[in-house]
Amino acid sequence: MRRIPATIVTGFLGAGKTSLVRHLIGAADGSRLAIIVNEFGELGIDRELLLGCGDESCTDDDIVELANGCICCTVADDFLPTLSKLVERPEPPDHILIETSGLALPKPLVQAFAWPEIRTATTVDGVLTVIDAAAVAAGRFAADPAAVAAQRAADPSIEHDNPLEEVFGDQLACADLVILNKTDLVAPAVLAALEAAIAARLRPGVRLIAARDGKVAPQVALGIVAAAEDDLAARPSVHALEDEHDHDDFDSFVVRAGAVGDGDAFRRQLAAAIRAHDILRVKGFVHIPGRERRQVVQAVGDRVQYYFDRPWGAAEPRATRLVVIGKKGLDRAAIAAALGGWR
């Protein structure tokens, strides 16, 4: 029996994982794709974004959301049963895409494919790590601990240790393909230096490619045939000796609001809230009166993108819903009030 290839898409918050998956769905060319998406937060924004891609080949049943916590921490309870249901369908998918949350470690997911329940039915075609080029170029991650310490000391807003360097390192160490995304936001000389620095950290044979808006050809992203579950020893992890990893440094909540009549004022309020509260990520939908399509908001730090994706559904409440993600201790009430909504 042919084993169904599965691709694990990992990367930090806002790197462009959902954009990549949306692009691969649109370029599927008749192939049956199934998507497992692990949302960080209380609202299934990523699933709705994928359903809004407008591709008829990807239906409601083909996108499964796992919202009970980090996917790498709920492998046995959540991930394996979901994967089993997909491969046991009367018409199983041709390929499975797994979009992890920004905090997920890829290695536990790869290990899960060696479990007897699914080993004969699926294989890890490849692990894709998506990187926000502008964020890394700005020094958000660094291999030199002294440089990281110096950066923290110079930034009064950072008052605690940041585990993201370790997560970033694990995602690179497990990758079969690294996608340096958002390269249009980085100067050519900086990009060249960044590519060299990342390439030096990769395992032999791992490819590094540049991309914009998550647009990577399916012929490049899929069909790697890595069989990663058989290659675990070559994918080191700083968390390999730990029973679990800690996500308590992060917080997320949902801001709900009604219609936004003054779009310019809302954009100013959102930008001010991001700066004032050191918000890492905002994603969701805005209801603009008189517009039949919902407006998507995607913010990574102070970089905010707005666009309209699809018409509101007939039975879908027209409302503004935003997931806010940041360091532990976010002032939820103040942020909600600044955005004219409620928690």
N, C-alpha and C positions, 0 to 999 in steps of 0.2 A: 504494500500500500504506500502511495506517495505521501511523504510527510509534508504538511502544510508549512511553508516558510513564514516566520514571524520576524518582524523588525521592531526593535526596541528603540524609541526615540527619547533621548534624555538631554538634559541641559538645564541651566539655571533659569529662574523666573524671568520671563520676558525675552528669552534668547531668540524666540521665533519658532518654537516647536509646532504650535498650532498652525502657523502659516505654512510650514513645511508639509504637514499632514493634509491641509486643505489643498495645497498644490498637487500632491500626489493623488488625492482623490479625483481632482479635475483632470488629471492626465492618465487615469487608469485605463482608458481605451477599451472598455468593455470587461475588464477583469473584475471579479467579485472581491471587493475588499471588505474586511471587517475591522473596526477600530475599537480599541479599548482605551478609554481616556480616564486618567486619574486626576480629578479636580482637586486643587488646593483651595479650600474654602467651603462655604455652605450653599453655594449656588452654582448650578451646572452651566457656567458660562462657556467653558471650552466645548462642551457637547453641543450647545446651541450654536456656537460659531461654526462648528463643523457641519451641522445640519443646514446652516445658512449659505453653504458654498454653492448651492444651486445645481449640483450634479445629480441627475435622476438615478444614477446607478448606486448611489449611497442612500439607503433608506433608514427610517427610524430604527428598524431592528438591527441594522448593521453597525450602529454606534452604541457601545455599551459604556456607561459611566460607572466608575468605582469611586464612591464619595465617602467611604467609611474610614478614611485616613490614608496615610502614605502607602502606596502600592507595595513597596518593598518590605513593609512591616506587616502586611496583611496577606502574604502570599498564600498560606494554607486556607484561610477563612474566606478570602474574597477572589483572589486572582485565579487560582487553579480551578475552582468550580466554574468560573466564567469562561475560561479557556476551554474547558472540557465541553461545555454546552455549545460553543462555537464549532468545534471540530466534529461534534456528533450530530450536527444538523443534517437533514436529508440532502441538502445541497450545501456542503461546506464551502467556506470562502477559498479563493485562490491564494490569498495572502492576508496576513493579520498585521495591522499596525498597532503598536502599543505606545501611547503617549504618556510618559510618566509626569509626575509633578516635578517642580523645580528642586525639591529636596530629596527625591528618590535616589537611592544608590542602585546602579544597574546590576551589580554582580548577584544579589539575591534573586533577581528576576531570571537571570541567565541560569542560575543553579536550579531554579524551579523546573526548567525544561528537561532536566535529567531525572525528574521524578517518574516512577513507573507508570503513573496514570496517564501521562501525556507524551512520554518519550517516543513511543512508536508512531504517534500521530503528528507531531510538530517538531520543528527545529528552528533555532535562532539563526535566521539568514544573516543578520548583522546587527550591531549596536551602533546607532548614529548619535553622536554628541553634537548638539547645536550650541554655538558660542556667540554671544553678543560682542562683536568686535569692538564697538565703541566703549562698552563697559570694561572690558579687559584692558584696552589701551589706556583707560583712565586710571588703571591701577587697582581695580576692585579685587583682583586676584593676583597673587605673586608667589613665586616659588621660594623666594628669599625671606626667611622669618624675620631677619633684622629689618628689611625694607617694610614688611607688614607692620612691625612694631613702631617704626618711625612714622608711618602713615597714620596709625592710630593716635600716636602722641600728638601729631600735628592737627588732628581733627577733633575739636572739643565735643562734637555730637556723638562720637563713639566712646561709650563708657564700659564696654564689656567685650569679652573675646568673641571673635566671629568664626564659627566653624565652617564657613562656606568654602574656604580654601581647600579643606579636606574633601568636601563633597565634589568640588571642581576637579581635584586631582583624581578622585575615584572615577569620575565620568570620563576623563581623558584616558586613564589606564585601561578601561574596559572597552574603549571604542574600536570599531573596525573602520569607521569613516567619521572624520571630524569636519563639520560644516561651519566655517567662519562666516557668520551671517552679519547683515547690516554693514557690509563693507563700504557702502556709499557714505557712511557717516565718519569715515576715517581717512585722513590724508594718505596719499600713496606711500610716502616714506615711512610713516608710522605703521601702515598696513604691512609693508615688507618686513619690518623689524618684528612685528607681532607674529607673522607667519613663521619666521625663522625660530622665534622663541617657543612657539607651540610645537612645531615640528620636532624640535630637539627633545621634547618630553614624550613623544609617541613611541609605541612599540614598533619594531621593524615591520614593514609592510602595510602599516596603517596610513591611509591617504588623508590629506588635508586639502579641502577645496574651499574657494571663496564663493559667497552667494549674496544676493540681495532679495529681501522679502521672502526668504525661504524657498526660492525657486531653484530646485535641483532636479535634473532630469531623472525620471524613474529608472532609466537604464543605469544610472550611476548610484542612486540611493538604494535600489532594490536589486536582488539577484547577486548579492555579494557571496553567498554560499559559504559563510564562515563556519557554520556548525559550532557556534560559540560555546554551547554547553559541553562540548568535548575538549575545550581549550581553556578551562578555568585557571589552570596553574599559571598560564602566561598573562593573566589579567589581575595584577596585584591590587590589593585594597588596604588602605590604612585601617579600615573597620573590620578586617577579616577575623580578628581575634575578639571582637566585641559581640555580645549577644544581641544588642540592638543599638541604634544611634538615636541621639536626642534631638527632637524637633521643638523643644520648649523655648528656643530663642526666637520663634516666629509666632505671629498672631495674624488672624484673618477674621473679617466679619463682613456683613452685607449692609450696604446703605440702600434704603428704598425711598423713592420719592415719586412725585407725580410728574406732570408734564413740565418740560423746561421751555418757558416762553422766550427767554432771552439767552440765546446760545452763547453769545460773546461773554456775557456776565458769568455764565456757568463755567466757561473755559478759564476765565480769570480766577474764579473761586477754587476750581480744582487745582490749578497751578499753585496758588497760594497755599492750599492745604497740603499739597505734596511737599513743598519746601518747609512749611512750618512744622510738620510732624514726621519728616524724614521717611515718607512712605516709599516702599520699594516698588510696588506694583498696584495698578488699578486696571480692572477689566470689567466690561459689562455693556449695558445698553441704555440709551437715552431716548425718552419719548419726546419728540419734537412735534407740537401741534401743527396740523396741516400737512405733515409728511406721512405718506403711506408706508414708507420703509423705516425700519428701526435704525437708529444710529449706534454704531459700535464705537466704544472707547477702549483704547489700548494704551496704557501708560507704563513706561519703564523709567523709574526715577522722574526727572523733569522732562523727558521726551514723551509727548502725548500725540497719539494719532487718532483721528476721527474719520469714519467713513460709514456709508449706508450699505447694508448687505442685502436684506430681503424684506418683502412686505410683512407687516404684522399679520399673524394668523387670525382667522375669523373668531376663534374662541380664546385668543391669547390676550391677557390683560395688557393694555398699553400703559406701561409704567417705566420709570427709571430704576434700574437695578445695577449696582456696582459692587464688585468684590474688592475690598481694600486689604492689602497684604503688607506687613512691615515687621519691624522688630517687636519683641514682647514689650507690652506696656503702652501700646497705642491708646491715645485718648479717644475712645470710640464716640463718646457723646459730642466732643468738640468737632471731630471730623464730620460726623453726620450733620451737625448743625451748620457747618461751613458749606456743605453741599446742598443745603435746603431739604434734607431728608430725615429719616429716622432709622434706627437699627432694627 
